[in-house]
C-alpha cells in the first residue's frame, strides 16, 4: 500500500498516482460485526468527496460508505458479492471495496494519516 489516508467515516484510501483503492477500516468492520451483504456502485459511477458510494450490511446494522475522494469508479471487488465476510477477515487487504480515479488530489489533504486516524479512533472509545 502506497499513501494510505483515512476519513472520519472510517474509510481508507490507498492512492497511487491518479487511482485509488477504497475500503473500510478495521475499526469500522469491528463496529459492524459480521458482514452479510455489500451493495457496491456500478463501474463508471462518479462521486464527489463525501457522497455515499456503497452500503455494507451486517447482522447488527447497515452502514453507508462514503467516497473519501471525488472520482469515477473504475473497478469493484466482485469477490465480495459471494463472500462479503472477506471484509471481516481482511478489511484492509482482500476486503477492499472499489477502485476509483482521483479527480482532485488536493482532497487528500482533508484526510488523516494512520497516526491521526488512530488518535481519532481512540477519542471515540
Secondary structure, DSSP 4 states (H G I P E B T S, - for coil): --EEEE-TTSEEEEEETTEEEEEE-HHHHHHH-SEEEEEPPPTT-EE-TTSEEEEEEESS-EEEEE-SS-EEEEEE-THHHH-TTHHHH-TTTTT--EEEE-S-GGGGGGSB-HHHHHHHHHHH-
